[in-house]
Amino acid sequence: MNLTNNAMATVLLCSRLNSKAQSVTPFSTKEWNLLAEKLLKSLIQEPGNLLGMNKLDIKGNLNLNDDEADRVCNLLSRGANIAFALDDLEKKSIYITTRSDSNYPCRLRKILGKNAPPLLYYCGNLELASQNSVAIVGSRNIDSDGEKFARRLAEKSADEGYAVCSGGAKGVDQISETAALDKNGYCISFLADSMTRKLRQKNIRDAVISKRMLLISAVNPDAPFLAANAMSRNKYVYAMSQCAFVVASDYKKGGTWAGATENLKSGKITTYIWDNQKYRGNSHLIQMGGKGIADLEKLSITELSKSLPQVIQQLDFDTVSRTSKPLKPLTNSQLGIDDLICKSETSMNESKGIKEEKANTRLDKDSIYLAVLPMLLEYLDAPKSLDEIIGQFELTKKQTQEWLNRAVKEKVVLKASAPVKYSKADGCVK
């Protein structure tokens, strides 16, 4: 898994991978935004520059107190454990993108701004996140008429070149996903719980392998279902889509109601509601500003998705079309804190004559080494044998030897012979 230094630092500070083994709570989205602002105003500038820094420098540059600096340092020291977690994810074809990466879903950045999650896990065709899509949401429990409506809506979306975006839950979500795939269409499933469990389903694996499905999530790929994660996931489903369709909603309860009302209040994504009196929540959502639709056969998904709410018309999205064109790149006026961090890193490399694509493909092993080094130096306050180091960090002999050889070459670690032992070099600050 190739990660830039900025992305690796974001993963160390914000991910909940190996949550059972960690004693420090990773940064929430709100906390990450505050830290990113401090980074940008400091001499550090980029999160990747935190890798290998000592507590005193982090504390002074970011104006943190002792507890805050300890938290940053402890999270950054998770390098070895996170490295193994990333390796396990890659074996399952699950990858990570962060807000400082160019392949992070553009719509999430545009629509949600700082409320976009700092990092996302994904499996499948990430390019689908930049294509035209419509959200289809609804209750887990619907009657045969509701199933028929959801299925036909997904089929029309696929026929007109739109990916179906849903939360991947039972009921409307899974019905619409299956219908779109059966039509040789595309799906984006924004999950609130275990991605690895979802991948055990053969039809899902087949769709992912054929690049017709993207599984994406802001939570640990092995996370259990939590209502809070589901509530957060709702706004991501809406933000990923040109428009949204609510097939069935309860009244004042359930995730469908919560997600739809939140979106209607924000006014960011045009929301269509099936005008069916059997679902009590539907009529109330129409009263709150949702646009009622009755006869699906007389409607064009393309035309409906062109109706952008006034609040986001200034964001200059591409005109939707059957060919599912990617969204336009962000302009400088639309760049946020993390975008500026990414832009800064690219500019620095370009100023040295390095091509942009090369600047964004730093080897993951380099990022991991820098993340592990402070923890390694702390352990090597006293001479240690190779076997002791392997046992302490639960590493393979090959990986341990590779990192030690590099550290010795950089003169931050000393190697003694007869017997062979390693220790931190004098004057080297952790």
Backbone torsions as a table, in degrees:
resi	resn	phi	psi	omega
1	MET	NA	115.4	-178.8
2	ASN	-87.2	121.4	178.5
3	LEU	-128.6	140.3	171.5
4	THR	-71.4	165.8	176.7
5	ASN	-60.4	-38.8	178.0
6	ASN	-61.3	-43.6	179.9
7	ALA	-66.4	-41.0	-179.7
8	MET	-63.1	-41.9	178.4
9	ALA	-63.8	-39.2	178.0
10	THR	-62.6	-42.7	178.8
11	VAL	-62.4	-46.0	-179.3
12	LEU	-61.8	-37.7	-174.5
13	LEU	-86.6	-25.7	-171.6
14	CYS	-117.9	-20.5	-174.6
15	SER	-79.5	155.2	176.7
16	ARG	-108.9	25.2	173.9
17	LEU	-63.1	144.4	-176.9
18	ASN	54.3	42.8	-175.7
19	SER	-61.5	-28.2	-179.3
20	LYS	-68.9	-26.9	-175.5
21	ALA	-92.4	-6.2	-174.4
22	GLN	-100.5	144.5	-179.8
23	SER	-107.2	-8.4	-178.6
24	VAL	-114.7	136.0	-177.9
25	THR	-77.4	126.5	177.3
26	PRO	-62.5	163.9	-177.9
27	PHE	-72.1	136.7	172.2
28	SER	-78.4	172.8	178.9
29	THR	-58.2	-45.7	-179.4
30	LYS	-62.9	-43.4	179.9
31	GLU	-66.1	-38.6	178.9
32	TRP	-63.3	-39.7	178.6
33	ASN	-60.8	-42.1	179.2
34	LEU	-64.8	-41.9	179.3
35	LEU	-66.6	-40.7	-179.9
36	ALA	-61.5	-39.2	178.0
37	GLU	-64.1	-42.1	178.2
38	LYS	-64.6	-40.5	178.5
39	LEU	-60.3	-45.0	-176.0
40	LEU	-66.3	-30.5	-179.7
41	LYS	-86.0	-10.6	-177.0
42	SER	-98.1	177.4	175.9
43	LEU	-72.2	-18.1	-179.8
44	ILE	-68.4	-41.5	175.2
45	GLN	69.5	-55.6	-172.0
46	GLU	-119.7	144.6	179.6
47	PRO	-60.0	-31.8	-179.6
48	GLY	-62.4	-25.9	179.8
49	ASN	-74.0	-10.3	175.4
50	LEU	-71.9	-24.9	-177.5
51	LEU	-63.8	123.0	180.0
52	GLY	88.8	-6.5	178.7
53	MET	-78.3	151.2	178.1
54	ASN	-91.0	166.6	-175.4
55	LYS	-59.0	-42.2	-176.1
56	LEU	-61.2	-42.8	-179.8
57	ASP	-70.1	-40.1	177.7
58	ILE	-62.7	-45.9	-179.3
59	LYS	-60.9	-46.6	-177.1
60	GLY	-69.3	-44.1	-176.8
61	ASN	-69.5	-34.1	-176.0
62	LEU	-101.5	2.0	178.9
63	ASN	55.0	52.6	-179.7
64	LEU	-102.7	155.8	171.6
65	ASN	-84.8	177.1	-175.3
66	ASP	-59.6	-44.2	-178.3
67	ASP	-64.3	-41.0	-179.8
68	GLU	-66.5	-41.3	179.1
69	ALA	-66.6	-39.9	177.4
70	ASP	-61.3	-40.7	-179.5
71	ARG	-62.2	-46.7	179.2
72	VAL	-60.3	-47.1	-177.5
73	CYS	-64.8	-41.1	179.9
74	ASN	-65.2	-39.4	178.1
75	LEU	-68.8	-39.6	178.6
76	LEU	-67.7	-24.2	-178.6
77	SER	-79.4	0.5	-179.1
78	ARG	-78.9	9.9	-170.8
79	GLY	-48.9	-47.3	-176.7
80	ALA	-64.3	-47.9	-179.5
81	ASN	-63.3	-42.9	179.6
82	ILE	-65.6	-35.4	179.2
83	ALA	-59.5	-43.7	178.9
84	PHE	-68.0	-37.8	178.9
85	ALA	-64.1	-41.7	178.6
86	LEU	-65.0	-38.3	178.2
87	ASP	-63.7	-41.6	177.9
88	ASP	-63.5	-40.3	179.3
89	LEU	-64.2	-43.1	-177.9
90	GLU	-63.4	-33.3	177.3
91	LYS	-64.3	-25.1	177.6
92	LYS	-95.4	6.7	-178.2
93	SER	64.4	31.7	175.4
94	ILE	-106.2	129.8	-175.2
95	TYR	-125.1	177.1	-177.2
96	ILE	-128.8	140.2	168.2
97	THR	-128.6	145.6	-179.1
98	THR	-120.5	167.7	-177.7
99	ARG	-63.6	-16.7	177.3
100	SER	-89.6	0.0	-179.3
101	ASP	-94.3	145.8	-178.3
102	SER	-69.5	-21.9	-178.5
103	ASN	-92.8	5.5	176.5
104	TYR	-64.7	138.0	-176.5
105	PRO	-52.4	118.0	-175.1
106	CYS	-60.9	-39.6	-177.1
107	ARG	-64.2	-37.4	178.8
108	LEU	-62.1	-41.3	179.0
109	ARG	-65.4	-41.8	-176.4
110	LYS	-70.8	-47.6	-174.6
111	ILE	-77.2	-43.8	-172.7
112	LEU	-96.5	-20.2	-179.5
113	GLY	58.8	-127.0	-178.0
114	LYS	-69.9	-11.6	176.8
115	ASN	-84.0	-3.7	174.3
116	ALA	-69.7	137.9	-177.6
117	PRO	-61.3	141.4	-178.8
118	PRO	-59.7	-32.1	179.3
119	LEU	-144.9	154.6	179.5
120	LEU	-132.8	142.0	172.0
121	TYR	-97.8	141.7	179.6
122	TYR	-148.0	155.4	176.0
123	CYS	-141.6	123.9	-179.5
124	GLY	114.8	-156.4	-172.5
125	ASN	-83.3	94.4	-177.6
126	LEU	-65.7	-21.0	178.6
127	GLU	-62.7	-21.7	177.7
128	LEU	-62.0	-26.4	-180.0
129	ALA	-67.4	-15.2	179.1
130	SER	-106.1	9.0	180.0
131	GLN	-102.6	166.5	177.3
132	ASN	-65.8	134.7	179.4
133	SER	-149.1	158.7	175.3
134	VAL	-126.2	140.9	177.6
135	ALA	-85.5	133.1	173.8
136	ILE	-124.3	114.8	-174.4
137	VAL	-129.8	161.7	179.0
138	GLY	169.6	178.8	-175.7
139	SER	-66.2	157.6	173.5
140	ARG	-72.3	-31.2	-176.0
141	ASN	-110.4	108.0	178.3
142	ILE	-134.3	159.7	-179.9
143	ASP	-86.4	-176.8	-176.0
144	SER	-63.6	-34.7	177.9
145	ASP	-65.7	-39.1	178.0
146	GLY	-65.3	-41.5	177.6
147	GLU	-61.2	-43.6	-178.7
148	LYS	-63.2	-41.9	-179.3
149	PHE	-65.3	-46.6	-179.1
150	ALA	-61.3	-42.3	-178.5
151	ARG	-65.3	-44.5	-178.7
152	ARG	-67.2	-36.5	178.4
153	LEU	-63.0	-43.0	178.7
154	ALA	-66.8	-39.1	179.3
155	GLU	-64.0	-43.2	178.7
156	LYS	-64.0	-39.6	178.7
157	SER	-61.6	-44.9	179.2
158	ALA	-64.0	-41.6	-179.8
159	ASP	-62.0	-32.8	-177.5
160	GLU	-94.5	9.3	172.9
161	GLY	87.2	23.0	179.9
162	TYR	-109.4	136.3	171.7
163	ALA	-75.2	148.6	175.7
164	VAL	-93.8	124.7	179.0
165	CYS	-109.6	128.2	-178.9
166	SER	-146.0	-179.6	178.9
167	GLY	-94.0	3.1	175.5
168	GLY	72.2	9.6	-177.7
169	ALA	-84.2	171.1	177.1
170	LYS	-65.4	161.7	178.3
171	GLY	89.5	-133.8	-175.2
172	VAL	-55.9	-41.8	-177.5
173	ASP	-57.7	-56.0	-176.7
174	GLN	-69.2	-33.6	177.9
175	ILE	-62.7	-45.1	-178.9
176	SER	-69.3	-37.8	177.4
177	GLU	-61.4	-48.8	-178.5
178	THR	-61.6	-41.7	-179.2
179	ALA	-64.2	-41.2	179.6
180	ALA	-65.0	-43.2	-180.0
181	LEU	-66.8	-37.8	177.8
182	ASP	-63.2	-24.2	178.5
183	LYS	-92.9	12.8	-175.8
184	ASN	61.3	30.4	176.8
185	GLY	-91.9	-163.5	-175.3
186	TYR	-126.0	153.6	-178.1
187	CYS	-135.6	144.7	169.4
188	ILE	-121.5	117.7	-178.2
189	SER	-111.3	106.8	-178.3
190	PHE	-93.0	104.3	-169.3
191	LEU	-89.7	152.1	176.2
192	ALA	-111.3	-1.1	179.5
193	ASP	-143.5	-149.2	-166.6
194	SER	-63.1	113.9	174.0
195	MET	-72.8	-35.8	-178.9
196	THR	-64.5	-36.3	177.4
197	ARG	-68.4	-39.1	178.8
198	LYS	-61.1	-37.0	-177.4
199	LEU	-71.1	-11.9	177.9
200	ARG	-73.9	-15.7	179.9
201	GLN	-79.0	124.8	-174.3
202	LYS	-59.3	-42.4	-178.2
203	ASN	-65.0	-32.5	177.9
204	ILE	-70.6	-45.5	178.4
205	ARG	-59.4	-43.4	-179.4
206	ASP	-62.6	-41.4	-179.9
207	ALA	-67.4	-37.8	178.1
208	VAL	-65.9	-45.7	-178.9
209	ILE	-62.3	-36.3	-179.8
210	SER	-81.3	4.0	177.8
211	LYS	65.3	23.4	177.9
212	ARG	-101.5	1.6	-179.2
213	MET	-141.9	139.5	175.2
214	LEU	-119.8	121.3	170.5
215	LEU	-97.1	129.9	-176.4
216	ILE	-144.1	147.3	-175.0
217	SER	-159.4	151.1	175.0
218	ALA	-97.7	1.0	-178.4
219	VAL	-115.9	159.4	177.2
220	ASN	-45.4	131.1	-178.3
221	PRO	-58.2	-15.4	176.9
222	ASP	-108.2	12.2	-174.7
223	ALA	-68.1	142.0	173.7
224	PRO	-76.2	169.0	179.3
225	PHE	-71.7	131.0	173.3
226	LEU	-132.4	135.6	-177.4
227	ALA	-57.9	-38.0	-179.1
228	ALA	-62.1	-39.9	178.3
229	ASN	-66.5	-37.6	179.5
230	ALA	-65.8	-39.3	178.8
231	MET	-64.5	-42.0	178.7
232	SER	-66.8	-39.7	-179.5
233	ARG	-58.7	-34.0	-177.6
234	ASN	-54.4	-46.6	-176.4
235	LYS	-69.9	-25.1	177.4
236	TYR	-71.0	-40.0	178.8
237	VAL	-59.9	-45.5	179.7
238	TYR	-64.7	-45.6	-175.6
239	ALA	-65.2	-26.7	-179.2
240	MET	-75.5	-9.3	-167.3
241	SER	-117.8	152.5	175.9
242	GLN	-69.2	-35.0	176.2
243	CYS	-156.4	169.1	-176.2
244	ALA	-129.8	147.9	177.6
245	PHE	-123.9	123.7	175.5
246	VAL	-99.0	115.6	-178.0
247	VAL	-82.2	-45.2	-177.2
248	ALA	-154.0	133.1	179.8
249	SER	-139.4	140.2	169.0
250	ASP	-73.5	170.5	-179.1
251	TYR	-100.0	119.1	176.9
252	LYS	59.7	27.2	174.4
253	LYS	-158.2	157.1	176.7
254	GLY	89.3	160.3	-177.2
255	GLY	-66.4	-35.3	179.9
256	THR	-62.9	-45.3	178.7
257	TRP	-62.7	-45.7	-177.8
258	ALA	-63.0	-45.2	-179.0
259	GLY	-66.5	-41.7	-178.5
260	ALA	-67.7	-44.3	-179.5
261	THR	-66.1	-37.6	178.1
262	GLU	-62.2	-43.3	-179.4
263	ASN	-69.3	-39.2	179.2
264	LEU	-63.8	-37.3	178.5
265	LYS	-68.7	-36.2	-179.6
266	SER	-73.9	-29.3	179.1
267	GLY	69.0	20.2	-173.4
268	LYS	-90.6	-32.4	-177.4
269	ILE	-124.8	127.7	178.4
270	THR	-62.2	128.4	-175.6
271	THR	-118.8	123.9	177.6
272	TYR	-103.7	139.4	-177.5
273	ILE	-120.1	132.6	174.9
274	TRP	-66.1	119.7	-177.1
275	ASP	-79.8	78.0	-177.6
276	ASN	-129.9	116.6	-174.1
277	GLN	-68.4	-14.3	-179.8
278	LYS	-66.8	-26.4	179.3
279	TYR	-103.3	107.3	-170.4
280	ARG	-59.6	-38.2	-177.9
281	GLY	-65.7	-28.6	-176.4
282	ASN	-59.7	-49.5	-177.7
283	SER	-63.0	-36.5	178.8
284	HIS	-69.7	-34.9	177.2
285	LEU	-66.7	-34.9	175.7
286	ILE	-65.4	-40.9	177.5
287	GLN	-63.5	-27.9	-179.0
288	MET	-84.3	-2.3	176.7
289	GLY	124.0	-4.8	175.7
290	GLY	-68.4	148.5	-178.5
291	LYS	-92.4	116.0	-177.4
292	GLY	-73.1	139.6	173.8
293	ILE	-131.3	143.1	-177.5
294	ALA	-118.8	-63.6	-176.2
295	ASP	-94.0	105.6	-176.3
296	LEU	-67.5	-32.3	-173.9
297	GLU	-67.4	-21.7	-178.8
298	LYS	-90.9	0.5	-174.0
299	LEU	-108.8	151.8	175.6
300	SER	-111.0	123.0	177.8
301	ILE	-59.9	-39.3	-179.6
302	THR	-60.5	-46.2	-179.7
303	GLU	-67.1	-40.5	-179.6
304	LEU	-64.7	-37.3	-177.0
305	SER	-74.9	-12.5	177.5
306	LYS	-76.6	-15.1	-177.5
307	SER	-80.4	82.9	-179.4
308	LEU	-81.9	134.5	174.9
309	PRO	-58.3	146.8	-177.5
310	GLN	-58.3	-32.2	-175.6
311	VAL	-63.9	-21.8	-179.8
312	ILE	-119.6	7.6	-180.0
313	GLN	-61.8	-30.9	-179.0
314	GLN	-69.5	-10.6	-178.6
315	LEU	-77.3	-8.3	172.2
316	ASP	58.5	55.7	173.2
317	PHE	-74.1	153.1	174.5
318	ASP	-59.2	147.1	171.1
319	THR	-63.6	128.8	-176.6
320	VAL	-67.8	147.3	-178.4
321	SER	-150.9	170.0	-179.5
322	ARG	-66.3	-22.7	-175.0
323	THR	-85.2	-0.2	176.5
324	SER	53.2	60.3	-179.7
325	LYS	-69.8	148.4	176.3
326	PRO	-66.6	158.7	175.8
327	LEU	-71.3	154.3	178.5
328	LYS	-69.0	151.1	177.6
329	PRO	-63.6	157.9	176.6
330	LEU	-66.8	142.3	171.6
331	THR	-87.9	165.8	-178.2
332	ASN	-58.4	-34.7	-178.0
333	SER	-69.9	-14.9	-178.3
334	GLN	-101.7	1.0	-178.4
335	LEU	-73.4	138.2	176.9
336	GLY	-105.6	-169.3	-177.5
337	ILE	-54.8	-52.3	-176.3
338	ASP	-70.1	-31.3	176.9
339	ASP	-65.3	-39.6	178.9
340	LEU	-65.0	-37.3	176.6
341	ILE	-61.8	-46.2	179.4
342	CYS	-64.2	-42.6	-179.1
343	LYS	-64.5	-38.1	179.8
344	SER	-63.0	-44.2	-179.4
345	GLU	-63.4	-42.6	-180.0
346	THR	-64.8	-43.2	-178.7
347	SER	-62.9	-41.5	-180.0
348	MET	-60.3	-43.4	-179.5
349	ASN	-69.5	-38.0	179.5
350	GLU	-65.8	-33.5	-179.8
351	SER	-66.8	-20.5	177.7
352	LYS	-93.6	5.8	177.5
353	GLY	83.2	17.0	-179.9
354	ILE	-96.7	133.9	180.0
355	LYS	-63.6	147.4	-176.6
356	GLU	-57.8	-42.6	-177.0
357	GLU	-65.7	-31.2	178.0
358	LYS	-73.4	-34.4	-179.6
359	ALA	-65.9	-26.6	-176.4
360	ASN	-95.7	10.5	-178.7
361	THR	-125.8	40.5	174.8
362	ARG	-60.2	142.5	-176.4
363	LEU	-66.1	136.6	178.3
364	ASP	-57.0	-36.1	-177.2
365	LYS	-63.8	-29.0	177.5
366	ASP	-69.2	-44.0	179.2
367	SER	-63.2	-42.9	-178.3
368	ILE	-66.1	-41.0	178.1
369	TYR	-57.9	-47.0	-179.3
370	LEU	-64.1	-32.2	179.0
371	ALA	-74.2	-34.0	-178.0
372	VAL	-80.4	-28.9	-171.1
373	LEU	-53.4	-47.2	-179.4
374	PRO	-58.6	-39.8	179.6
375	MET	-67.7	-37.4	178.9
376	LEU	-66.5	-44.5	-179.7
377	LEU	-64.5	-37.2	178.7
378	GLU	-62.6	-41.2	-179.3
379	TYR	-69.9	-27.7	-176.2
380	LEU	-92.5	25.1	172.7
381	ASP	-59.2	-30.3	174.6
382	ALA	-121.8	149.0	-177.5
383	PRO	-56.3	137.8	-179.8
384	LYS	-134.4	146.2	176.2
385	SER	-80.7	166.8	178.3
386	LEU	-60.0	-43.6	-179.2
387	ASP	-63.7	-37.7	178.7
388	GLU	-64.5	-41.2	-179.9
389	ILE	-67.0	-42.4	177.9
390	ILE	-60.0	-44.0	-179.5
391	GLY	-66.9	-37.8	-178.4
392	GLN	-64.5	-43.9	-173.7
393	PHE	-103.2	0.0	178.4
394	GLU	54.1	48.0	-179.5
395	LEU	-105.0	166.5	171.7
396	THR	-78.1	156.7	180.0
397	LYS	-61.7	-40.8	-178.8
398	LYS	-61.8	-46.9	-178.4
399	GLN	-66.6	-42.9	179.7
400	THR	-61.0	-46.2	-179.0
401	GLN	-63.7	-37.6	179.7
402	GLU	-62.7	-46.4	-179.9
403	TRP	-67.6	-40.3	179.1
404	LEU	-64.3	-42.2	178.6
405	ASN	-60.5	-40.2	178.8
406	ARG	-67.1	-43.8	-179.6
407	ALA	-63.1	-38.6	177.5
408	VAL	-65.4	-43.1	179.4
409	LYS	-62.5	-35.6	178.8
410	GLU	-82.2	-1.1	176.3
411	LYS	63.8	30.0	173.0
412	VAL	-101.8	-12.5	175.9
413	VAL	-130.1	139.4	177.8
414	LEU	-103.2	142.5	178.8
415	LYS	-114.8	121.1	177.6
416	ALA	-103.6	152.4	-179.4
417	SER	-113.2	162.3	174.1
418	ALA	51.6	71.7	-5.8
419	PRO	-83.2	160.7	-179.5
420	VAL	-72.6	121.9	177.0
421	LYS	-142.1	156.8	-177.1
422	TYR	-121.1	143.7	178.4
423	SER	-149.1	159.6	179.1
424	LYS	-68.7	138.0	-179.7
425	ALA	-69.7	146.2	177.9
426	ASP	-60.8	136.5	178.9
427	GLY	83.9	-2.9	179.1
428	CYS	-84.5	122.9	-179.1
429	VAL	-89.9	135.8	-179.1
430	LYS	-64.8	NA	NA
